[in-house]
Amino acid sequence: MTDPGSGARPGSAVAAFVAPVVSLRDRLAGATLGAGRIGLGAVLLVLVFEGIVPVHLQPQAFTRSRLRPVLSRAGAAGLTTRPPEIEALIDTLAREDRS
């Protein structure tokens, strides 16, 4: 069996490195980072759906979404800004996969 108090130890170790009181600025920064994380997840979901699921099999809620085109453009913009080394690596992996 595990010690019921074992979950408190990591929290107390973290508390030693951070301020004892979490300010409003810290909470707003965390909320902003969380919203950005959700946005990146949504962009990734749209890119995967568009790349894998055929248009006629996509859910109606997805195809009628007003946010999907925005997320799709954001994903396409992110894909075009990759460094040339990454493009070369992706091309190499794709060629190896075909053979």
C-alpha positions, 0 to 999 in steps of 0.5 A, spaced: 500 500 500 502 507 498 502 512 504 496 516 503 501 522 505 505 521 499 502 526 494 503 531 499 511 531 498 512 533 491 507 539 492 511 541 498 518 540 494 515 544 489 513 549 494 520 550 496 522 553 489 516 558 488 513 563 492 508 561 497 502 566 495 500 565 487 499 572 485 493 574 480 499 575 475 501 568 475 494 565 475 493 570 468 499 567 465 497 560 467 491 561 464 494 564 457 499 559 457 493 554 458 489 557 452 495 557 447 495 550 449 488 548 447 489 552 441 495 548 439 491 542 440 485 544 436 490 546 430 493 539 430 486 536 431 484 540 424 490 538 421 489 531 422 482 530 420 483 534 414 489 530 412 486 523 414 479 523 414 476 523 407 471 529 406 465 525 405 466 521 412 467 528 416 462 529 422 457 535 420 459 539 426 466 539 423 464 541 416 460 546 418 464 549 423 466 557 422 472 556 426 475 550 422 477 554 416 481 559 421 484 553 424 486 550 418 489 556 415 493 557 422 496 550 421 498 551 414 501 557 416 505 553 421 507 548 416 510 553 411 515 556 416 519 549 417 526 550 416 529 547 410 533 541 414 526 539 417 523 539 410 529 535 408 528 530 413 521 529 412 522 528 405 527 523 406 523 519 411 517 519 406 522 516 401 524 511 406 517 509 408 515 508 400 521 503 399 
